Amino acid sequence: MSHVGVPRGTVRKRRALALFTAGVLTLPALAACGSGGDEAVVRVPQDIAPAARGAIAQGATLNWAVDTLPATLNTFQADADASTTRITGALLPTLFPLDAQGRPRLNPDYLESAKIIDREPQQVVLYKLNQQAVWSDGREIGAPDFLAQWRALSGKDSAYWTARNAGYERIEKIERGHDDLQVRVTFSKPYADWRSLFSPLYPKEVMGTPDAFNDGARTTLRTTGGPFKFGAVDKDTKTVTVVRDPRWWGDEAKLEKIVFRAVAPRERTAALAKGTVDVADIDGAGAQRIRLAARDDGRNGRPLTHGPEADLTPAAALRSWALAHGSDEEAAEIAQASREKAKEAIEAYETEQAGLRSYVVRKSLEPAYTQLALNGESGPLADERVRRAVARALDRQEIADTVLKPLGLPAEPLGSHLAMAGQPGYTDSSGAIGDQDTAEALALLADAGWTPGGAGRPKGTEAGSEAQKRKASASASPSASADADEDAAEDDSDDASAEASEASGTAAGAAPDVSAEPSAAASPGSAEKASAEPSAAASPGSAEKASADEKADAGDAGRYIVGGDDKPGDDGSAAQASLQDRKAGGAPGAYAPVGTAAPARPAPAPHAAVRSRIGKDGKTLSLRFVLPSGAESAALRTVGQKIAAMLDSVGISTVITKVSDASYFKDHIASGDYDLALYSWPASAYPATDGRPIFAKPVPASDGSLLVEQNYTRVGTDYIDQLFDRAVAELDEDAARDLMKQADARIWAAAGSIPLYQRPQLVAVDKKLVNVGAFGFGTARYQDIGFKDKKAAGAPARLTE
């Protein structure tokens, strides 16, 4: 999804943007493929510390960290984000919230019943509303609200600036039943995903006119219909406050108020340590800090074995002391200052660790998956055989192990584009492409004309995407080159803090999610050391080292050609590395700038040996792998480096190009300026609706460009489109799921998108809180969240205004 992608924790956000021909396999083979079926799934439960309402204290304020202060509170607008979804979930009706398995369930707070009452000649759904359901102004929730929302989102009136209307365009009319508490919705075409509609439901005051829709709900919601109502927004403190609604007819909210506080991911460990927030999504490094804090509780004054100076050897400590007390006054002054800085860093770190003991990490799998996207618009990847060869070169199990095992989560490669493990209808359809097989990958490449003897010309003739070639002339000018360097190096200042994340397991819609994953590869023992650094602390000599690193990186444009080094068996046509991919001291497998001493090359992965370059007509097969460069995307880069090494093992070179997180999606993924990329999509309870624009076959526009909707791989087939169209109109749920399984098998075979793993979900939560944490698929019940006892509820540190 970009979580630059699907917002973290959002299941249906993919719908927020209006934003393959598989000739090798036969139709019966595709329909039958699959390596496990519905029964072979890995289910990871919610981790929310469930508790009965009677065990929860009444009152108190909860501080909840969100990514940003939302630009709008209207979830149907283009700039709505994860923060919009989180906040409105406490304020507005959701008619069919999702349970822990991702299944929509009728919400009795709003509905007495909702069902299809006619299928012929047209589908008709009758909603019977809860007679007690009212908006915060006292008006009953009824048919006028449904009617206003349909008219705003039907797409018939362009004055409404809507970002999505999936399903609403299929409605022919909405009528009042016996009274306003009965709503009859008649569809012009059958719509299987009718339960996805009218959630959230906005009052007619927001949906009734274009002006109200476009501007009336951006910074406030005057009328709400949930257990909480809108309180205030404070741009100075970057908070949105919601308060208990006395008109709420359901179970009374246990909390008095919730303060949603915008806290950048890199600042969350410090915010937790200070008690500024009670709940926060975190990465692997933050989770490790909390684990270490719990482990060290009760150490009786013994020094910590992690953090600043923890790896200082006795010899180094003695040398530092000797310098600080030596006869060389200048050296002594420098050494004393360094020792003082180290002491301050240790104290700051110990203070943070003490604060983190109040928290526990709750973990599950997020309803989103990370994929390798292969741009099939042009270049070598326009050939399906080459895309399939790339897929067969990947060891997806190794990648899943890298991300999930260090967190104690099941490391199972995801087998579907359209359902997550544990969802109804999940089937592993990856058999349509096959498991890692070097021989098969080489055979596919040979069939497409790419062979070890095909790269016989001098370097500089690598094959790549047309988007890259279109930029070649522009980048030849000094100004264009400077722009490219600035784009790639924009986040270089973040790399120092990213090093700990890369080693320990940190990670980095609407738009697909390309933000940091909550975990990454780590060698045993590296996580503890790397994640132990405080938010802002430096050990002696670190500043000097960072300065030296910056000088060494002065020319770094974020580009490195994996597989470009001369190796035994190379024919001399391999491209050379031109620039450094990362700073020194980071994750194993990264590359140093040209001219520096080469570190020892790690042993090749056991699944394949390094091979000579693959080429065709004198051109080396070289793919441009675009990755985000920010600190929060460190783990995504680690996964990217592992993929590059796997491709290198079959002779495919990859040019790793780092670009700023801000430009990654807009300027590269959406525009097609990449060959390979990593980003995430959210899961959905309604794949026929939400998956269609992601995998739809691109169609030519009048200006010669492609209309891709959300299919940023630009790979699709007419038959896949037909399967989606049939599924969305199929009212038999089992038949619709079978159509989605067929579509997923063909998406696998087309090899434009290779699902790698379901994203980890790590949430730091105050130990006294219940019914909140890693929700997985489930929808939060805000009225049930609270502190376990009166003492916790009255803690002054939690009553932040």
Salt bridges, closest charged atoms under 4 A:
ASP38 OD1 - LYS741 NZ 3.00
ASP67 OD1 - ARG268 NH2 2.63
ASP79 OD2 - ARG218 NH2 2.43
ASP99 OD2 - ARG103 NE 2.86
ASP99 OD2 - ARG105 NE 3.10
ASP109 OD2 - ARG781 NH1 3.90
ASP145 OD1 - ARG139 NH2 2.85
GLU175 OE2 - LYS173 NZ 3.79
GLU175 OE1 - ARG184 NE 3.89
ASP180 OD1 - ARG176 NE 2.69
GLU205 OE1 - ARG139 NH2 3.13
ASP251 OD2 - ARG781 NH2 3.31
GLU252 OE2 - ARG244 NH1 3.63
GLU256 OE1 - ARG244 NH1 3.11
ASP278 OD1 - ARG798 NE 2.66
ASP296 OD1 - ARG295 NE 3.31
ASP296 OD2 - HIS306 NE2 2.45
ASP311 OD2 - LYS529 NZ 3.40
GLU352 OE1 - ARG289 NH2 2.74
GLU366 OE2 - HIS3 NE2 2.31
GLU366 OE1 - ARG759 NE 3.36
GLU377 OE1 - ARG714 NE 3.36
ASP383 OD2 - ARG385 NH2 2.84
GLU384 OE1 - ARG387 NH2 4.00
ASP395 OD2 - HIS607 ND1 3.88
GLU398 OE1 - HIS607 ND1 3.31
GLU398 OE2 - LYS642 NZ 3.23
ASP437 OD2 - ARG392 NH2 3.99
ASP447 OD2 - ARG385 NH1 3.32
GLU466 OE2 - LYS469 NZ 3.44
ASP487 OD2 - HIS668 NE2 3.46
ASP494 OD1 - ARG266 NH1 2.82
ASP495 OD2 - LYS658 NZ 3.57
GLU502 OE1 - ARG637 NH2 3.93
ASP513 OD2 - HIS3 ND1 1.93
ASP513 OD2 - ARG759 NH1 3.44
GLU517 OE2 - ARG759 NH1 3.07
GLU528 OE1 - ARG295 NH1 3.48
ASP549 OD2 - LYS545 NZ 3.22
ASP553 OD2 - LYS583 NZ 3.44
ASP565 OD2 - ARG601 NH2 3.62
GLU632 OE2 - ARG266 NE 3.54
ASP648 OD2 - LYS567 NZ 3.90
ASP648 OD1 - ARG613 NH2 2.70
ASP673 OD2 - LYS471 NZ 2.69
ASP673 OD1 - ARG624 NH1 2.84
ASP673 OD2 - HIS668 ND1 3.29
ASP690 OD1 - ARG15 NE 2.43
ASP718 OD1 - LYS697 NZ 3.45
ASP721 OD1 - ARG692 NH1 3.88
ASP725 OD1 - ARG692 NE 2.94
GLU733 OE2 - ARG195 NH1 3.53
GLU733 OE1 - ARG737 NH2 3.84
ASP744 OD1 - HIS417 ND1 2.77
ASP766 OD1 - LYS768 NZ 3.19
ASP766 OD2 - ARG798 NE 2.88
ASP784 OD1 - ARG53 NH1 2.74
ASP784 OD2 - ARG781 NE 2.65
GLU801 OE1 - LYS257 NZ 2.97
